[in-house]
Amino acid sequence: MGYDLQAVIADREALRSMVRHLPTARLASIGQGLALMPMTDVLFDSVADGSGRDALGFWRLPGGFENTLADWSVGGPVAYVEVDYFGGAGEQRAAVWDGGTVVLGPLHVPAGQLRVGALRGRAGTAASRLMVWGRSRGAHASAGGR
């Protein structure tokens, strides 16, 4: 059994406000005040600027959309995540923007090394709200390409 996910994660109310001009965007609450916006084919087509694949090493981040994520992050942290698994093998990629710049990543994590997740912390910082944590055996993610 497999799954794949390409999505933006941010504060639920902030993300709702950011995507109000994107009629193809769909939001799903994931708890702790956060929402997930899946990068569907229709949404991908509506936000891609025609510049081709993104330079951050993601499989499915629309060309130029990293600029939109940077703009959105002026009001708080915004993450873009990709996960692809089949039969226990796969990989994860993630980046977090805050204040208009990338503050985490881009990370590329081969299967079994690290789990990407979202937490909301009381301090409201990028590190406490959207974070990456390793398994107890300790893991290291590589930044950059595939």
C-alpha positions in Angstrom: 0.0 0.0 0.0 1.3 3.5 -0.8 0.5 7.1 -0.5 1.7 10.4 -1.7 1.1 13.9 -0.5 2.0 17.3 -1.7 0.6 20.1 0.4 1.0 23.5 2.1 0.6 23.6 5.9 0.0 26.8 7.8 -2.1 28.5 10.5 -5.7 27.6 9.6 -7.1 31.2 9.7 -4.1 32.7 7.9 -4.2 30.0 5.2 -7.9 30.5 4.7 -7.2 34.2 4.2 -4.3 33.6 1.8 -6.2 31.3 -0.5 -9.5 33.2 -0.8 -8.5 34.3 -4.3 -7.7 30.7 -5.3 -11.1 29.0 -6.1 -9.5 25.7 -6.7 -7.8 25.5 -3.2 -9.3 23.2 -0.7 -8.3 23.3 3.0 -8.5 20.5 5.6 -8.1 21.2 9.3 -5.3 19.0 10.8 -5.7 20.1 14.4 -3.7 22.4 16.7 -5.0 25.4 14.7 -3.3 24.3 11.5 -4.7 23.5 8.0 -3.4 21.6 5.1 -3.9 22.6 1.4 -3.3 19.7 -0.9 -1.5 20.5 -4.2 -4.1 19.0 -6.5 -3.6 18.9 -10.3 -6.2 21.7 -10.7 -4.5 23.9 -8.1 -1.1 23.2 -9.5 -2.2 24.4 -12.9 -3.8 27.5 -11.5 -0.7 28.7 -9.5 2.1 27.6 -11.8 3.8 30.6 -13.5 5.1 28.6 -16.5 8.7 28.7 -15.3 9.0 24.9 -15.1 10.1 22.8 -12.1 11.1 24.6 -9.0 14.8 24.9 -8.1 14.4 23.7 -4.5 14.3 20.0 -5.4 10.6 19.3 -4.9 8.8 16.9 -7.3 5.5 18.9 -7.4 6.1 22.5 -6.3 4.7 24.6 -9.1 7.2 26.8 -10.9 7.4 30.2 -9.1 5.1 29.1 -6.3 8.0 29.3 -3.8 7.7 33.1 -4.2 4.0 32.9 -3.2 4.9 30.8 -0.2 7.5 33.4 0.8 4.9 36.2 0.4 2.4 34.2 2.5 5.0 33.7 5.2 5.3 37.4 6.0 2.4 36.8 8.4 3.7 33.6 9.9 5.3 30.3 9.1 4.2 28.3 6.0 5.5 24.8 5.1 5.4 22.9 1.9 5.7 19.2 2.2 5.9 16.2 -0.1 5.7 12.6 0.9 5.8 9.5 -1.4 5.7 6.0 -0.1 4.9 2.6 -1.6 5.5 -0.8 0.0 7.5 0.8 2.9 9.9 2.6 0.6 9.8 6.3 -0.2 11.0 9.7 0.8 9.9 13.0 2.2 10.8 16.6 1.4 9.9 19.8 3.3 10.7 23.5 3.6 9.4 26.2 5.9 9.2 29.9 5.1 8.8 32.5 7.8 9.1 36.3 7.4 9.5 36.0 3.7 12.5 33.6 3.7 13.2 29.9 4.0 14.0 29.2 7.6 14.1 25.4 7.4 15.2 23.3 4.5 14.7 22.4 1.9 15.1 19.0 3.5 15.2 15.7 1.6 14.7 12.6 3.8 15.1 9.1 2.5 12.7 6.5 3.9 13.1 5.5 7.5 15.3 8.4 8.6 13.0 11.2 9.7 9.3 12.0 10.1 8.0 15.3 9.0 5.1 16.7 11.0 3.4 19.8 12.2 3.1 21.0 15.8 1.6 24.2 17.2 3.7 25.6 20.1 2.7 28.2 22.6 5.5 30.6 21.5 4.2 30.8 17.9 7.6 30.7 16.4 8.4 28.9 13.1 10.4 26.3 15.0 7.6 25.6 17.5 4.7 25.6 15.1 6.0 23.7 12.1 8.8 21.4 12.8 10.6 18.2 11.9 11.5 15.6 14.4 13.7 12.5 14.2 13.0 9.0 15.5 14.6 8.1 18.8 17.6 6.5 17.2 18.6 10.0 15.9 18.5 10.9 12.2 20.0 13.5 10.0 18.3 15.0 7.0 20.2 16.3 4.0 19.3 19.8 2.7 18.9 20.3 -0.9 18.4 18.0 -3.9 17.1 14.5 -4.3 
